[in-house]
């Protein structure tokens, strides 16, 4: 892979992360439908987005006290509002 191709690939990654940050800003309320993890948060649990990191993990503050992050490519979830709604 050429250097310019690597740079272009990382630009696309940054763009994808930025789209996630715009779609799930801090304070967004989410309900989990399914999580693929051995320590998964139970389906139906609600939580609040803390932030989206540079690799696209959505860091959460779950209502049950967990802080396990969401992987948008494998976990299923939906927005239920903004914090305070």
C-alpha positions in Angstrom: 0.0 0.0 0.0 1.3 3.4 -1.0 1.8 6.2 1.6 -1.0 8.3 0.1 -3.4 5.3 0.2 -2.7 4.9 4.0 -3.3 8.5 4.6 -6.6 8.4 2.6 -7.7 5.3 4.5 -7.1 7.0 7.9 -9.0 10.1 6.6 -12.0 7.9 5.9 -11.7 6.5 9.4 -11.7 10.0 10.9 -14.7 10.9 8.8 -16.6 7.8 10.0 -15.7 8.6 13.6 -16.8 12.2 13.1 -20.2 10.9 11.7 -20.6 8.8 14.8 -19.8 11.8 17.1 -22.4 13.9 15.2 -25.0 11.1 15.4 -24.4 10.2 19.1 -23.2 13.4 20.8 -22.5 13.4 24.6 -25.8 13.2 26.5 -27.6 11.1 23.9 -29.8 8.5 25.6 -29.6 5.0 24.1 -31.3 1.7 24.8 -29.4 -1.5 24.1 -31.0 -4.1 21.9 -28.1 -6.6 21.8 -24.4 -6.6 22.8 -21.9 -9.1 21.6 -19.7 -9.4 24.7 -19.1 -11.9 27.4 -19.8 -9.2 30.0 -22.7 -7.7 28.0 -25.0 -5.2 29.4 -28.5 -6.7 29.5 -30.8 -6.0 26.5 -33.3 -3.2 27.3 -30.8 -1.3 29.5 -30.7 2.4 28.9 -27.7 4.7 29.2 -26.1 8.0 28.3 -23.4 8.6 25.8 -20.2 9.9 27.5 -18.1 10.3 24.3 -17.0 8.6 21.1 -13.3 7.8 21.0 -10.9 8.0 18.1 -11.6 4.4 17.0 -15.4 4.8 17.1 -16.3 3.1 20.4 -19.3 4.8 22.0 -18.4 5.2 25.6 -21.5 4.8 27.8 -22.7 5.5 31.3 -25.3 2.8 31.7 -28.2 3.2 34.1 -27.2 -0.1 35.8 -23.7 1.4 36.7 -21.8 -0.3 33.9 -19.5 1.7 31.6 -19.0 -0.9 28.9 -18.6 0.8 25.5 -20.7 0.1 22.4 -19.2 -1.2 19.1 -21.4 0.3 16.4 -20.5 -2.5 13.9 -21.5 -5.4 16.2 -23.8 -4.1 18.9 -27.5 -3.2 18.3 -29.0 -0.2 20.0 -31.3 2.7 19.3 -31.6 6.4 20.5 -34.4 7.1 23.0 -33.7 10.8 23.5 -31.3 13.3 25.0 -30.2 13.5 28.6 -32.9 15.3 30.6 -35.8 14.4 28.3 
